[in-house]
Amino acid sequence: MRNEAGAIDIGIRGLQGEGRVPVFIDGSLQSTHTSRGYQGTSDRTYIDADLISRVAVQKGAAVNASPFASGAIGGVVNIKTLTVDDIVNPGEQSGFLIKLRSYNNNRKPDIPDDYEQQNYYQLTQKPRSRQFNNGSATAAFGFRDDFFDAVIAYSERATGNYYAGKHGFTRYHEPVVTPNHEVVNTSFQSQSFLAKMGLHTNNGQDFEFAYRNHRQQAGEVLAAYWYQNNNDIDFNPLPEGVESMPQWALGSAIVNSYSASYAYKPYDNDLVNLNIGLWLTDANLRQYNGLWGIGVNAQQYLHAYSNDRKGVSVYNESALQRLPLVLRYGVALQDERLKPEQDGIIRFSDIAVTSRNGKRSEKSAFINGELDLSPVTVNIGFNLHGAKITDFQSNESLNYRPKLDMLSELNYHLTPATALFFKASRTYRMPSLYETTVSNEVFSYNPYNRLSPEISLQREIGLKTKQQDLLLPEDKLDLSLSYFRNKVNGFISGGVLDKTPNIAEWMDNYTFINYDKLDLSGFELSANYDAALFYTHVSATLYTDTQVCSHYQAQRANTDNCNSLGFAWGLTPSRIPAKKNLVVNVGKKFMAGDLDTGVRYKYHSAKTNPSDWLIGTGASPIIDIPSGYQLDLYGQYRVNKNATLFAAVNNLTNRYDIQPGSVISMPEPGRTVTLGIDVRF
């Protein structure tokens, strides 16, 4: 989903948000719950891309994903920030990394201070392709020896509003943004700092410490303000060829993240592999996504709040000598606090404060085992977890009693390189703090409509293989093909219910509800092939069956209990993926690997939302999204061991495309050229 205000919000196999796919950065969890009005909610994680070393993705509920993965029914994303090896050349003790990028197809918006004038911002046409506005710069230092390593890095990034593509525009019904025009509220600027230190003893003990600070300003707009003006601020007709849309001031986010870990693995004792982790994140946000504030236009939506988290885990891994069994067991605790800052209290009406004000505590105890009975390996995991939530606005507490997750995975090796696998799990997601605290935002928790935990039932069966010398000498193939089914009973999302005694006569009961179920199933292919002649990466997902069921929503709309689109008076349509999704990357390396060039093709099939989706509200959602594709080119040339040049052209054919998960008709960026250089010394 684009325009997450400089953050990431990842979905896996149709599951996304509110802890379903947590993103861990160096072991710490930093996500902020953000309202987007009729566009639903976001589970945002803030990090600069240039500070990322590597990313590991586990799809579906997984054994050994993370001590803090309770509720991760969609999967887990683990991000490792820059390491010494990313900065220092092999064989050297210390070094610097400088990374520079610049790109075209964007322009920094000139945003008026006056909130009335912001609503009548005049769009600009696409600048010439040779105009490179904004970019990013990163500087990092690394040091290592046998007992100590350290990383210090700083990154700045700035981009203006991007410009839409051109070709394919006529396929859309009444799109708001015209071809090659500025897409408002998409600008972004940030400053990020990273410091890491590791201490390594000669008796198997390791200490790691990390601190990360991220500051940013980013554009954002609510769905009710996604429209074109017919006149200027004085109600005069716009000149021919001039277009105008609301362009709000930028919201801000300041995030601090601290983490520390201790590991002890004695060389002579396979029963001890102890890990202790501690982390803390605090986020302070001032963004335009509130409701019923004091002021006009964007000003009435500005509010300030904080979202703080902390966690601690202790676990051990024991390899038994008499059995081919490895056990991993431990406990984890995490707390979360959402509260309005002073500005978020005094600016709003006395109906209710927009920002949630509550806390949530979750405790878990887990044990996982891996049994190697060659040619069969079995992984089984159990996780007992519960949560307690206190809402300081309603003065109510919710106590979700512990539930037991059960996860299993079986691998049968047909050969040393090929295996059949089967995964099955029953896991629970306790309602999040955001879903269980009241506010006056569009979708809010209603104490009269209690929420139950989600129950996720997952099955996956497939084949995976790693081959060498298959088609060409010294080639390598890594392939996985599987069928999956994700069934979530009691799926939580926004919807509308009958009024309750606490609802004003003129208001509707837009709240979070338990849908009967969300059922997603399909096939998934992942293939990586690498040879001297060329390399290719293929990722494809085909959804064969999609169902959303709710007898409450069906009664209100006088429709069937289940459908494949989602219900018109809720947010489930935005969570239904396109039926077909494909990414193909083909490349070749020249000059002994110094030159790497390739092309990337991305495709999604068409998607239809309910014809009366959010009708009668201030939003104008997009109903029909045609199929779309994008071609990207990239290349990098290693000049020597210290310098690498980089170039990329994203959306080569300048397609006008809107992503299937969009609520409003916000197009993707048009053709964009990026140039860069990496220097190590």
MARLUMVO-106336 format. One line per 8 residues: their letters; for each residue x, y, z of C-alpha. Coordinates in steps of 0.001 Angstrom, whole numbers, m for minus. Layout:
BEGIN
A) X/Y/Z ~ ...
! end
This chain:
BEGIN
MRNEAGAI) 0/0/0 ~ 1515/3347/m1067 ~ 1503/6627/867 ~ 1949/5160/4308 ~ 3535/8507/5198 ~ 7085/7232/4859 ~ 6401/4013/6769 ~ 5867/375/5850
DIGIRGLQ) 2745/m1697/6503 ~ 3250/m5212/5175 ~ 608/m7735/4202 ~ 1178/m11451/3594 ~ m1379/m13617/1801 ~ m4176/m11143/2439 ~ m3465/m10651/6161 ~ m2239/m7265/7335
GEGRVPVF) m2369/m4790/10183 ~ m2847/m4792/13964 ~ m23/m7218/14692 ~ m989/m9824/12083 ~ 2379/m9267/10365 ~ 4721/m7676/12926 ~ 7956/m6096/11724 ~ 10919/m6587/14047
IDGSLQST) 13980/m4371/13660 ~ 17060/m5804/15386 ~ 14677/m7804/17543 ~ 12565/m4833/18664 ~ 8964/m4179/17683 ~ 8166/m650/16575 ~ 4787/m106/15030 ~ 2281/2688/15474
HTSRGYQG) m1474/2379/15118 ~ m2712/5058/12745 ~ m6235/5987/11712 ~ m6792/6789/8045 ~ m10472/7625/8269 ~ m12484/5787/5629 ~ m9229/4225/4409 ~ m9104/2165/7565
TSDRTYID) m6110/1809/9841 ~ m2397/1282/9365 ~ 178/m571/11431 ~ 3152/1609/10549 ~ 6832/832/11043 ~ 9307/3648/10421 ~ 12810/2935/9098 ~ 15058/4395/6418
ADLISRVA) 15723/1920/3606 ~ 19448/2751/3502 ~ 19861/1557/7092 ~ 18617/m1947/6240 ~ 21128/m4762/5821 ~ 18800/m7687/5132 ~ 15177/m8747/5460 ~ 13813/m12194/6335
VQKGAAVN) 10125/m12973/5732 ~ 8276/m15924/7226 ~ 4847/m16512/5707 ~ 2035/m17751/7868 ~ 2171/m18633/11536 ~ 5672/m20031/12034 ~ 7587/m21971/14665 ~ 10564/m20011/16073
ASPFASGA) 9527/m16779/14313 ~ 10144/m14505/17335 ~ 9535/m14580/21098 ~ 7141/m11668/20500 ~ 5231/m13222/17583 ~ 2010/m13897/19506 ~ m832/m12872/17205 ~ 1328/m12992/14067
IGGVVNIK) m1220/m14994/12097 ~ m78/m13595/8738 ~ 3662/m13965/9154 ~ 6711/m12232/10555 ~ 9221/m9810/9020 ~ 12665/m9561/10628 ~ 14839/m6618/9577 ~ 18539/m6450/10393
TLTVDDIV) 20058/m2979/10282 ~ 23495/m2190/8874 ~ 26296/m4431/10111 ~ 30057/m4011/10046 ~ 30240/m6326/7022 ~ 28017/m3921/5064 ~ 30475/m1094/5671 ~ 34010/m2464/6067
NPGEQSGF) 35803/m4160/3187 ~ 36886/m7796/3752 ~ 40161/m8113/5635 ~ 40033/m4571/7015 ~ 39338/m3484/10585 ~ 37454/m248/10004 ~ 35919/1699/7197 ~ 33385/4216/5944
LIKLRSYN) 30384/3875/3654 ~ 28929/6764/1664 ~ 25709/6150/m259 ~ 24147/8820/m2501 ~ 20932/8675/m4528 ~ 19062/11206/m6659 ~ 15812/10812/m8603 ~ 13532/12702/m10943
NNRKPDIP) 9719/12713/m11329 ~ 9044/14633/m8141 ~ 8649/18187/m6914 ~ 8604/19610/m3412 ~ 5152/21174/m2908 ~ 4897/24821/m1930 ~ 2319/24404/839 ~ 584/27551/2134
DDYEQQNY) 450/28102/5892 ~ m3209/29066/5646 ~ m5497/26029/5991 ~ m8111/27543/3669 ~ m5546/28033/917 ~ m4251/24479/1359 ~ m7608/23220/127 ~ m7089/25008/m3201
YQLTQKPR) m3552/23917/m4037 ~ m2880/24088/m7779 ~ m1239/21020/m9312 ~ 1866/21198/m11456 ~ 2611/19182/m14572 ~ 5441/16699/m14787 ~ 8893/18324/m15007 ~ 11398/17380/m17677
SRQFNNGS) 13014/13984/m17164 ~ 16492/15480/m16746 ~ 15391/17440/m13675 ~ 16597/15510/m10628 ~ 14949/16910/m7531 ~ 15766/15598/m4068 ~ 17349/12288/m3110 ~ 19087/10595/m212
ATAAFGFR) 22501/10565/1438 ~ 23868/8066/3943 ~ 27175/8038/5820 ~ 28259/5127/8008 ~ 31344/4058/9963 ~ 32171/535/11086 ~ 34856/m991/13300 ~ 35610/m4571/14339
DDFFDAVI) 38159/m6718/16112 ~ 37997/m10060/17891 ~ 36104/m8712/20903 ~ 34306/m5562/19787 ~ 32381/m4190/16818 ~ 30495/m948/16286 ~ 28398/816/13654 ~ 27394/4468/13472
AYSERATG) 25237/5650/10569 ~ 23251/8724/9568 ~ 20850/9091/6656 ~ 18819/11928/5174 ~ 16123/11517/2564 ~ 13820/13935/760 ~ 11360/13555/m2067 ~ 8592/15798/m3290
NYYAGKHG) 5152/14890/m4552 ~ 5596/12378/m7346 ~ 3884/12496/m10749 ~ 1480/9910/m12084 ~ 2047/7897/m15227 ~ 216/8332/m18491 ~ m497/5135/m20418 ~ m3548/3171/m19334
FTRYHEPV) m5352/6166/m17818 ~ m8480/5684/m19937 ~ m9162/2275/m18352 ~ m10200/3954/m15085 ~ m13667/5295/m14356 ~ m13537/8949/m13245 ~ m9994/8968/m11796 ~ m9189/12075/m9773
VTPNHEVV) m5562/12577/m10862 ~ m4999/13102/m14588 ~ m2006/11693/m16541 ~ 1468/13121/m15835 ~ 91/15317/m13058 ~ 1253/15838/m9514 ~ m76/13407/m6900 ~ m697/15546/m3838
NTSFQSQS) 287/14650/m279 ~ 3018/12189/m1290 ~ 6108/14213/m336 ~ 8432/12974/2353 ~ 11613/13947/4201 ~ 13463/12206/7019 ~ 16592/12101/9141 ~ 17709/8802/10675
FLAKMGLH) 20519/7864/13062 ~ 21767/4396/14001 ~ 24313/3304/16616 ~ 25164/m338/17355 ~ 27784/m2010/19504 ~ 28703/m5635/20093 ~ 30930/m7168/22779 ~ 32198/m10711/22299
TNNGQDFE) 34012/m12723/24951 ~ 36119/m15837/24522 ~ 33833/m17928/26743 ~ 30721/m17903/24550 ~ 29081/m14709/25813 ~ 27914/m11922/23497 ~ 26370/m8537/24253 ~ 24678/m6331/21657
FAYRNHRQ) 23257/m2832/22034 ~ 21432/m717/19455 ~ 19845/2722/19291 ~ 17881/4134/16375 ~ 16316/7559/15956 ~ 14005/8390/13070 ~ 12502/11833/12420 ~ 10303/12600/9475
QAGEVLAA) 7670/14759/7891 ~ 5337/13231/5342 ~ 2213/14010/3377 ~ m1086/12402/4198 ~ m4733/12978/3330 ~ m8056/11493/4352 ~ m10353/9874/1790 ~ m13009/12579/2146
YWYQNNND) m10527/15143/751 ~ m9507/13215/m2346 ~ m11206/15314/m5029 ~ m10594/18049/m7597 ~ m11813/21599/m7116 ~ m13928/23319/m9746 ~ m12972/26811/m8598 ~ m10315/28735/m6684
IDFNPLPE) m10534/29992/m3101 ~ m12601/33005/m4259 ~ m15015/30698/m6126 ~ m13776/31883/m9507 ~ m13559/29256/m12258 ~ m10093/27762/m12698 ~ m8201/28770/m15845 ~ m8172/26227/m18636
GVESMPQW) m5590/23505/m18026 ~ m5253/24295/m14299 ~ m6180/21611/m11776 ~ m6579/21986/m8022 ~ m6747/19546/m5099 ~ m6314/19756/m1306 ~ m2627/19652/m321 ~ m2204/19521/3431
ALGSAIVN) 781/20422/5545 ~ 3064/17527/6426 ~ 2521/15395/9489 ~ 5472/14376/11650 ~ 6776/11306/13449 ~ 9680/10995/15887 ~ 10673/7455/16842 ~ 13352/6296/19286
SYSASYAY) 14216/2624/19548 ~ 16526/994/22092 ~ 17464/m2676/22285 ~ 19908/m4851/24201 ~ 20561/m8565/23993 ~ 22688/m11099/25809 ~ 23609/m14533/24478 ~ 25477/m17294/26258
KPYDNDLV) 26478/m20494/24491 ~ 29227/m22437/26263 ~ 31360/m24514/23957 ~ 31074/m27692/26021 ~ 27345/m27746/26843 ~ 24706/m28369/24159 ~ 21918/m27889/26692 ~ 22612/m24182/27082
NLNIGLWL) 22062/m21562/24401 ~ 20620/m18735/26463 ~ 19239/m15520/24976 ~ 17894/m12508/26857 ~ 16410/m9595/24938 ~ 15173/m6210/26081 ~ 13787/m3419/23915 ~ 11949/m128/24169
TDANLRQY) 10457/2108/21488 ~ 8724/5445/21849 ~ 6958/7216/19026 ~ 5596/10750/19105 ~ 3287/11624/16251 ~ 1603/14797/15077 ~ m502/13944/12058 ~ m3605/14924/10109
NGLWGIGV) m5792/11916/10822 ~ m7895/12935/13829 ~ m11507/14100/13817 ~ m13661/16910/15214 ~ m10848/19186/16177 ~ m10811/22937/16330 ~ m10267/24638/12983 ~ m11108/24263/9314
NAQQYLHA) m10133/21786/6602 ~ m6901/19971/7528 ~ m6601/21865/10809 ~ m9586/20059/12326 ~ m7856/16694/11816 ~ m4481/17593/13343 ~ m3761/15801/16578 ~ m769/14643/18592
YSNDRKGV) m323/11338/20350 ~ 2337/8903/21500 ~ 2651/5156/21003 ~ 5205/3481/23272 ~ 6163/m185/23484 ~ 8552/m2265/25562 ~ 9346/m5939/25767 ~ 11595/m8497/27405
SVYNESAL) 12205/m12118/26509 ~ 14195/m14989/27984 ~ 14608/m18245/26125 ~ 16996/m21166/25909 ~ 17781/m23770/23287 ~ 18806/m27291/24237 ~ 20132/m29967/21894 ~ 19561/m33366/23500
QRLPLVLR) 22300/m35951/23117 ~ 20266/m39157/23326 ~ 17527/m37945/20992 ~ 17806/m36049/17696 ~ 15730/m33329/19337 ~ 16306/m29597/19777 ~ 14057/m27751/22230 ~ 13530/m24004/22393
YGVALQDE) 11542/m22644/25311 ~ 11052/m19362/27110 ~ 8815/m16492/28123 ~ 8101/m13033/26725 ~ 6399/m9940/28088 ~ 5419/m6802/26216 ~ 3557/m3630/27109 ~ 2054/m948/24907
RLKPEQDG) 798/2532/25762 ~ m1297/4809/23541 ~ m2113/8281/24803 ~ m2880/11787/23535 ~ m320/14499/24026 ~ m1496/17759/25539 ~ m2170/19219/22105 ~ m4280/16180/21308
IIRFSDIA) m6485/16920/24310 ~ m7072/20656/24184 ~ m7717/20873/20429 ~ m10701/18542/20351 ~ m14365/18803/21242 ~ m15775/17438/24469 ~ m17551/14568/22683 ~ m14427/12437/22988
VTSRNGKR) m10714/12828/22540 ~ m9645/11541/19154 ~ m6473/9831/20330 ~ m6847/6528/22084 ~ m5795/6522/25730 ~ m5015/3076/27044 ~ m2474/393/27761 ~ m2077/m3255/26840
SEKSAFIN) 20/m6007/28380 ~ 644/m9380/26805 ~ 2421/m12369/28332 ~ 3457/m15572/26642 ~ 5237/m18824/27410 ~ 6360/m21043/24574 ~ 8117/m24290/23773 ~ 9142/m25516/20340
GELDLSPV) 10777/m28756/19325 ~ 12569/m29962/16205 ~ 12862/m33724/15829 ~ 15163/m35084/13119 ~ 14081/m38590/12093 ~ 15791/m38653/8732 ~ 14342/m38543/6112 ~ 11567/m36890/8150
TVNIGFNL) 11907/m33753/10277 ~ 9098/m32586/12524 ~ 8681/m29136/14096 ~ 6041/m28634/16767 ~ 5384/m25456/18724 ~ 3115/m24385/21564 ~ 2572/m20800/22681 ~ 334/m19853/25608
HGAKITDF) m505/m16145/25590 ~ m3078/m13731/26949 ~ m3610/m9981/27109 ~ m5053/m7348/29413 ~ m6235/m3971/28126 ~ m7183/m859/30088 ~ m9003/2079/28486 ~ m8539/5291/30471
QSNESLNY) m11330/7080/28579 ~ m14070/4538/29197 ~ m12522/3410/32506 ~ m12992/m192/31444 ~ m10620/m3137/31382 ~ m10649/m6209/29178 ~ m8979/m9422/30219 ~ m8356/m11890/27413
RPKLDMLS) m7561/m15162/29095 ~ m4606/m17183/27816 ~ m5099/m19216/24657 ~ m2839/m21989/23390 ~ m1362/m21712/19903 ~ m417/m24996/18261 ~ 1899/m25058/15261 ~ 3413/m27937/13330
ELNYHLTP) 5558/m28524/10279 ~ 6573/m31819/8715 ~ 9250/m32231/6044 ~ 9746/m35494/4164 ~ 13003/m35535/2189 ~ 12568/m37435/m1071 ~ 16254/m36758/m1700 ~ 18826/m34720/236
ATALFFKA) 17849/m31734/m1959 ~ 14078/m32216/m2349 ~ 11353/m32366/279 ~ 7605/m32439/611 ~ 6331/m30240/3428 ~ 3104/m29806/5326 ~ 2257/m27034/7789 ~ m752/m26798/10063
SRTYRMPS) m1528/m24356/12851 ~ m4235/m23014/15097 ~ m3250/m19642/16498 ~ m5002/m16760/18215 ~ m4685/m13012/17821 ~ m5871/m11048/20818 ~ m7535/m7742/19851 ~ m5009/m4926/19654
LYETTVSN) m4923/m1850/21856 ~ m6173/268/18959 ~ m9151/m2024/18361 ~ m10252/m2023/22022 ~ m10024/1637/23087 ~ m12595/4319/22360 ~ m12173/7534/20408 ~ m14251/9700/18108
EVFSYNPY) m12483/8536/14963 ~ m14561/7014/12171 ~ m14041/3443/13374 ~ m13813/3158/17143 ~ m14236/481/19775 ~ m17716/330/21282 ~ m17889/m1259/24778 ~ m21413/m2471/23930
NRLSPEIS) m19935/m4550/21093 ~ m17237/m6637/22754 ~ m14532/m8176/20589 ~ m13354/m11773/20721 ~ m9887/m13021/19722 ~ m9315/m14018/16125 ~ m8787/m17751/15572 ~ m6522/m18533/12639
LQREIGLK) m6595/m22011/11091 ~ m3869/m22462/8493 ~ m2842/m25305/6220 ~ m65/m25428/3655 ~ 1288/m28305/1594 ~ 4022/m28108/m969 ~ 7314/m29118/m2516 ~ 10688/m27423/m2157
TKQQDLLL) 13947/m28293/m3843 ~ 17497/m27019/m4281 ~ 19329/m28242/m7367 ~ 22761/m27720/m8899 ~ 24078/m28396/m12406 ~ 20485/m28745/m13577 ~ 20462/m27050/m16995 ~ 23911/m25516/m17247
PEDKLDLS) 27235/m26221/m15530 ~ 27380/m24782/m11994 ~ 23839/m23414/m12142 ~ 21608/m23338/m9043 ~ 17842/m23623/m8627 ~ 15889/m22925/m5440 ~ 12185/m23656/m5953 ~ 9111/m23838/m3740
LSYFRNKV) 5529/m24565/m4807 ~ 2678/m24772/m2318 ~ m1059/m24651/m1754 ~ m2223/m22664/1273 ~ m5451/m21957/3079 ~ m5815/m19186/5657 ~ m9091/m19241/7539 ~ m9600/m16616/10250
NGFISGGV) m12677/m17082/12404 ~ m13816/m13892/14119 ~ m11746/m11687/11801 ~ m11676/m8139/13214 ~ m12258/m5173/10925 ~ m14305/m2014/10691 ~ m18029/m2262/10097 ~ m21364/m761/11083
LDKTPNIA) m23760/m2179/13678 ~ m27086/m1136/15161 ~ m26982/1874/17464 ~ m26302/1327/21129 ~ m27288/3570/24089 ~ m23956/5397/24005 ~ m24386/6523/20372 ~ m25801/9983/19633
EWMDNYTF) m28991/10076/17561 ~ m27271/11652/14582 ~ m24346/9205/14583 ~ m23942/5728/13131 ~ m22244/2920/15003 ~ m19053/2609/12971 ~ m17003/244/15077 ~ m14673/m2735/15044
INYDKLDL) m16529/m6018/14821 ~ m15846/m9731/14601 ~ m16743/m10945/11130 ~ m17773/m14592/11004 ~ m14696/m15484/9006 ~ m12168/m14462/6373 ~ m11107/m17345/4148 ~ m8226/m17047/1665
SGFELSAN) m6706/m19936/m250 ~ m4510/m20346/m3277 ~ m1229/m21436/m4832 ~ 2160/m19820/m4393 ~ 5344/m20235/m6428 ~ 8824/m18998/m5580 ~ 11773/m19804/m7858 ~ 15346/m18531/m7954
YDAALFYT) 17657/m19652/m10766 ~ 21278/m18538/m11040 ~ 23676/m19427/m13855 ~ 26577/m17840/m15672 ~ 24314/m17128/m18652 ~ 21568/m15341/m16671 ~ 19652/m15329/m13388 ~ 15959/m15038/m12641
HVSATLYT) 13634/m14714/m9647 ~ 9933/m15533/m9938 ~ 7246/m14999/m7312 ~ 3597/m15726/m8084 ~ 389/m16029/m6071 ~ m2942/m17259/m7413 ~ m5918/m16945/m5065 ~ m8420/m19683/m5872
DTQVCSHY) m11025/m18863/m3244 ~ m11780/m15738/m1231 ~ m14671/m15372/1179 ~ m15723/m12811/3764 ~ m18675/m13805/5929 ~ m20793/m11830/8398 ~ m24408/m12552/9248 ~ m24728/m9113/10916
QAQRANTD) m23504/m7204/7860 ~ m25547/m9451/5555 ~ m28747/m8729/7488 ~ m28175/m4978/7239 ~ m27578/m5166/3490 ~ m30111/m7942/2831 ~ m27459/m10008/1057 ~ m25852/m13423/1399
NCNSLGFA) m23793/m14113/4503 ~ m20633/m14671/2434 ~ m19165/m12973/m615 ~ m15816/m12532/m2365 ~ m15683/m8710/m2391 ~ m16174/m7643/1218 ~ m19086/m5728/2721 ~ m19994/m2226/1599
WGLTPSRI) m20253/m713/5087 ~ m16847/m1816/6277 ~ m13173/m2017/5481 ~ m12918/m5663/4424 ~ m12867/m4804/676 ~ m9451/m3159/1083 ~ m8068/m6412/2542 ~ m9162/m8616/m364
PAKKNLVV) m6143/m9159/m2647 ~ m6202/m9305/m6432 ~ m6648/m12859/m7698 ~ m3338/m12986/m9594 ~ m23/m11427/m8557 ~ 3275/m11946/m10358 ~ 6833/m10616/m10048 ~ 9529/m11753/m12515
NVGKKFMA) 13122/m10554/m12371 ~ 15611/m11474/m15129 ~ 19207/m10294/m15145 ~ 22738/m10993/m16283 ~ 26188/m10269/m14914 ~ 29073/m9200/m17141 ~ 32771/m8456/m16684 ~ 33372/m11145/m14053
GDLDTGVR) 30340/m9960/m12115 ~ 31324/m6287/m11952 ~ 28358/m5247/m14117 ~ 24882/m6433/m13109 ~ 21868/m5494/m15244 ~ 18295/m6683/m15294 ~ 14601/m6085/m15819 ~ 11728/m6566/m13373
YKYHSAKT) 8088/m7185/m14335 ~ 5246/m6791/m11816 ~ 1628/m7661/m12548 ~ m1683/m7756/m10697 ~ m5048/m8812/m12047 ~ m8197/m6706/m11926 ~ m10189/m6251/m8743 ~ m13751/m5118/m8039
NPSDWLIG) m15030/m3589/m4806 ~ m18713/m3501/m3735 ~ m20693/m1121/m5951 ~ m22130/731/m2944 ~ m18916/736/m924 ~ m18997/3507/1733 ~ m21934/5156/m34 ~ m23353/8097/1902
TGASPIID) m20030/8889/3588 ~ m17569/11632/2732 ~ m15372/9174/836 ~ m15439/8422/m2879 ~ m13797/4992/m3046 ~ m12606/3390/m6226 ~ m14852/513/m7317 ~ m13199/m1068/m10361
IPSGYQLD) m9417/m1444/m10503 ~ m8174/m2795/m13857 ~ m5251/m5175/m14144 ~ m1899/m3439/m14192 ~ 1766/m4042/m14800 ~ 5055/m2252/m14338 ~ 8458/m2704/m15980 ~ 11617/m1667/m14155
LYGQYRVN) 15216/m1590/m15370 ~ 18248/m1597/m13105 ~ 22003/m1796/m13336 ~ 25025/m1459/m11113 ~ 28713/m1349/m11995 ~ 31506/m2069/m9531 ~ 34257/338/m10549 ~ 36665/m1162/m8006
KNATLFAA) 36481/m2646/m4508 ~ 35621/794/m3112 ~ 33074/2263/m5539 ~ 29848/1059/m7173 ~ 27619/3021/m9552 ~ 23852/2465/m9560 ~ 21044/3327/m11987 ~ 17387/2329/m12205
VNNLTNRY) 14310/3230/m14219 ~ 11095/2356/m12415 ~ 7876/2172/m14447 ~ 9779/2286/m17715 ~ 6651/2489/m19889 ~ 5099/5227/m17721 ~ 1950/3261/m16863 ~ m958/4828/m14988
DIQPGSVI) m1750/2263/m12308 ~ m3626/2056/m9005 ~ m2821/m691/m6517 ~ m5563/m3266/m5727 ~ m5511/m2473/m1992 ~ m6357/1204/m2537 ~ m9517/2784/m1170 ~ m9157/6010/m3146
SMPEPGRT) m7907/6411/m6708 ~ m4338/7412/m5830 ~ m2074/6352/m8734 ~ 1442/4940/m8499 ~ 4465/7032/m9585 ~ 5100/7393/m13291 ~ 8469/6786/m14936 ~ 11197/7556/m12389
VTLGIDVR) 14967/7496/m12922 ~ 17298/6959/m9967 ~ 21067/7492/m10093 ~ 23475/6723/m7293 ~ 26910/5787/m6052 ~ 28190/3723/m3114 ~ 31720/4351/m1840 ~ 33611/2325/774
F) 37035/3300/2095
! end
